């Protein structure tokens, strides 16, 4: 039936869980439903939740988004940051590794193969290839995953609870 966005008592996104776990939390009185799927019923008086909020605040440590190919492509919306192409994508280092550039969120970007080859071991300014968007680290791993769900059209109701959209 789907996934459920779990919010802290302060309305901050905490987690994404299954609808079954969300229903159990609601039945136990640990959470309340804020959004639900109006087409799906669990029983006569209960709809399947899509967003729940915990009744008590839970302190959670900060987790960073791991730097992976898949995450870089997602951050850049699977689009070359030089020409806008969506074909034959690769990873490009803004400051080339041959010049001391590192594998960091603010130094890697999505580029099509032809732009990557054309830029070669130069910076974007030297190659006269300005970036469409400056690369930066995503806010949090949960926001990153929630944005993926929203962008896919599965959970548009999550948008008002997730920062960075």
N, C-alpha and C positions, 0 to 999 in steps of 0.2 A: 504494500500500500504506500510506502514511502518513508522518507526521512523527516525528522522533526528537529527544528532549531531550539536549543535549550538556552534560555536567558537566565542570568543571575537575578537576584532580587532587585538589583540596581539597573536592570534591563540591558546589561552588557552581554553579548554573545559568549557563551561558555563552551558549548559542545554541539555536535550534531549526533542524534541518537535515532534508534528505531521507533516506530510508532508504538510498538508493544511496550517497550520500556517507558515511554512517555505516558502511556495510559496507566501503567502500574504506579508511576510516581503521582499521577493525578488521583488515583483511587486511594492511595495511602495518605493523601493530603499534603504531600511534599511540593506539589506544583499545581499551577492553574493554567488552563488553556487560554491563550490570547488570540490565536487564529486557528481555524479548522477547515477541513475539506468538506464543503457543504454537500458534496455528492456521495460521500462514503460514511456509512453508519457502522458503529461497533455494535451497538444495541439501540433500541428505540430512542433513548434519551441522550445518547452520546455520539458525537461525530469524531472522526479520526483527527487528532490535532496535527497542526503543521508548525506551530510555535507555542512553546510553553515557557512559563516563568517560575523559577524556584521561589518558594515562600520565604526561605531564609538565605542570607548572603553566604556565599562560599568563596573563600580566598583561594586563588589559583595562581601558581607561578607563571611568569612570562615564558612563552616558547617561540623561538624564531623559526621562520620558514627556511627549510633547507635549500641550498643553492643546487638545483638540478636542472638538466636540460628541459624537462617537461615544465617545471615551474617558471623558467625564464620565458619559454614560449607562451605559457598562459599569461604571465604578467604583460607581455607585449602583444597579446591578443592574436597570436599566430600570424603576425604581420612583420615584414621587413621594416626596420626602423629607418631605413635610408630611402627606399623607393615605394614602399607600400605593398609590394608583392606578397602573395600568400603561397607561392610555389617554391619548392626545393630550399627549405629553410635550414639555416645552420646558426651556430653561435659565433659572434664576433666579439673580440676584445676591443673596447674603445681605445684604451692605451695598449698597444700590442705587447704581448708577452716578451717579445724580443727587446722591448724598451723598458722592461721592468713592470709591466702591467700585471695585475693579479687576478685570480679567480674570485671576484667579489661582486655582489649585487650591483654596485654602482659602476662597474667596469665591463660588464657583459651585456650584450644586447642581441636581439634576433636580427639576422640578416639573411637575405637570399644568397645563394651561392655566387651569383654574378657580382653582386655588390661587395661581398666578402673578398672575392678575388680582386676586384677593381680597387678596393681600399688598400689591400695588401698590408704592409707593415708600416702604415702611416696613421696618423690621428685623423679624425673626421675633418678637422679644419685644414690640415695639409692636403687631404685628398679632395677638398671642396665638396664634401658629402655631409651636409648637416643632418643631425639626428632629428627625427620627428618628435621624439619624446626622450628626455634625459632619463637614463636608467636609475632606479632607486630600489631600495629594499622594500618588499611588501610589508604592510602594517603588522599582521599577525597571521599565524597559520590557519586559525579558525576563520577569520575574515576572508582569507585567500580562498579557502574551500567553499565558504558560503557564497562568495562572488561567483565562483565556478557554477554552483547550483542555480543561482539567479540568472546568470548569463545564458545558461542552457534552456531557460524558460520553465524549468520544473517548479521553482519556488519563488515566484515574483513577489509574494507577500513578505518574504524575508527582507527585502530591500530597505524597509523603514527601520529595521533593527540593526543593520550592519553598517558600520562606518567605512568610508572609503569607496563608496559607489558613486 
